[in-house]
Amino acid sequence: MTNSLEIPFFHVYLPGLCGPGLTFCLDGFRLIYLTVGMIMWSVSGIFSLEYMAHYEKRKRYYVFFWATFLATMGVFLSGDFYTTFLFFEIMSFTSYVWVAFDEKPESLRAAQTYLAVAVIGGLTMLMGLFLLDKLCGTLEFEALLPKAQEILKTGGPRAKELYTAGILMLTGFGAKAGCFPLHIWLPKAHPVAPAPASALLSGILTKTGVFGLIVVSFQIFYGEMEWGLLVAVLGLTTMFWGAFLAVFSINLKRTLACSSVSQIGFILTGIGMGSLLLATGEDPALAIRGTLLHMINHSLFKLVLFLCAGAVFMNLHQLDLNQIRGFGRNKPALCFCFFTGAAGLAGIPGFSGYISKTLLHESIVEYGAYTGNIGWRFAEWIFLFSGGMTAAYMTKLFIALFLEKNPEKQMEFDQMKKSYIKPLSKGALVAAALLIPVFGLTPGITMDGLTELGQSFFVPGMKTHPVAYFSLENLKGAAISIAIGGGLYGLIRRFLMADGKYIDRLPKWLDLENLIYRPILEKALPGICGTVCKYLDKYVVSIPVTLFLQASALVCRSMDHMADGVILLARHTTHSQIPSPFQKQKKFAFPMSGIKGRLIHLCSLVEESFSFGLMLFSIGLFLTIGYLLVVFFGVL
């Protein structure tokens, strides 16, 4: 079977494996991300040899490093949602070890947040998959589209159920991608995880969530206006909020993590615009190609930038801008690598990020022009302003690292010029960084070729047309964002600095984890559930239990009297020395002060009585006779 671009499409089904069987596919898009994954793990693995050399537990790191690679590739190669879910959950648990690796209190807390989001998101996704399977009768990607389209065309309750399933899956995949408001794990996990792991968490593990959202958007809700609007709004919100957090951050890796949230917002906006353009009958090529290219670009940017941050941390064991400022001076290789990543992220012409952001921007402009809705003009300015914030916070990091001087340790930093990184790590980092300007300067050859290879995964048979990337109109959009970024940086520098130091001005209450999620999960839910259980225990459970205990006491007392009668009869008949029952000190009356106390007291007395044995014998005999009647005579 081939797709519209005559690219081989391999479909492998392994029946009976893990229950229903696993399905794997390979097409152009999957081939691209298989290659991206190999590049990222190879470069991060080479860098890890130096970065992890002084860690005692590095063997554990490498085990989960490669286990996560296999699980991540399993997600991208999956051909149905069952396979996707299975490898998605394996990936979440293996990558958890990265976050908790050094076992410090802040690392364990961040790992707790990461795991909570992963588990809750995974279970939510699973509920959506159950509902989807019930509605469509399949979870295979290729078979979903016609059945979903039939349900949506018919409308009614089934269509509402399908949207419910979609929102549940959006929650699960969005949590892993870092979509607002489930982005909370990224700013916490990245600063504490080893830098090579952070590069992978940000650069490619978030794309597994995007992968799921692409399938949901184009294999289930193909051309659905409401769905496209939902994803686009979430994308714009995520884009703006992540950039806003990054502007105020004064921690190197936390800034890059917040940046990842923002860039995922750009990608989600592209997915939403693609759905909206399909819904109106317009060509979605700009949005689809921009989404695909920005996924690839962001993977490369964060690979380079987080490994640069790793080079800083290896030498200083610090990430605060006040402690690391000036470290990059007189280190040209590190400066080149960081600059390419920063310029690509900011959308500077000549670097690959400019290409993908131009396509995404033009898709918003195209849809706004078609609908004539002024709201999309506002959306365009959110896009441009977010791009400006990106330029501002990356300028902040670059100036702090490479242009400013450290007032206390600059001489010490300068002496590390030749020893701060080994040649092998430096070579891998420079090679990865070179891809960014190469792609940016040759978009017609490299980036257009990638879109032609992978775009059919979104919309089969979609036609492409050349784009004048460096036209004045397209350069104008980039110039606006860069100008906004320059102005914002001036304001940031005045606002964030006092007495020559960077100050954390971000209000603590803006932390959604501590503001909303932890109070709900750790206080509100336990309090509500505890109150309900207390009520049930007091008014629902205690009354039947009390009646049961009293009835049990009455039955046991009666049976005990019967046993005592048997003993008396035997005593008078045989003239034996069997002790009189009246000589015993059995007391079945027990205090009614508490259910637990009464139950323990009753059990201890009943266990010692002769009647307890008779009661068990009679119950067992009754059950045995009943079983024989049912099996052999069919009485019931």
Protein Blocks (a to p, Z undefined) as FASTA:
>chain_A
ZZfkopacdddddehiahjopaddddfklmmmmmmmmmmmmmmmmmmmmmmmmpmklmmm
mmmmmmmmmmmmmmmmpcbfklmmmmmmmmmmmmmmmmmmnopaklmmmmmmmmmmmmmm
mmmmmmmmmmmmmmnopabfklmmmmmmmmmmngpjllmmmmmmmmmmmmmmmmmnopaf
klmmmmmmmmmmcfklmmmmmmmmmmmmmmmmmmmmmmmmgoiaklmmmmmmmmmmmmmm
mmmmmmmpccfklmmmmmmmmmmmmmmmmmmmmmmmmmnopafklmmmmmmmmmmmmmmm
mmmmmmmmmmmmmmnopabfklmgoklgoilklmmmmmmmmmmmnopghiaklmmmmmmm
mmmmmmmmmnopaklmmmmmmmmmmmmmmmmmmmmmmmmmmmmccfklmmmmmmmmmmmp
cfklmmmmmmmmmmmmmmmmmmmlmmmmmmmmmmmmmmghiacddddfkbmklmmmmmmm
mmmmmmmmmmmmmmmpgghiacdfbdfklpmklmmmmmmmmmmmmmmmmmmmmmmmmmmm
mmmmmmmmmmmmmmmmmmmmmmmmmmmmmmmmnopabdcfklpccdfbdcfkbfklmmmm
mmmmmmmpmklmmmmmmmmmmmmmmmmmmmmnomZZ
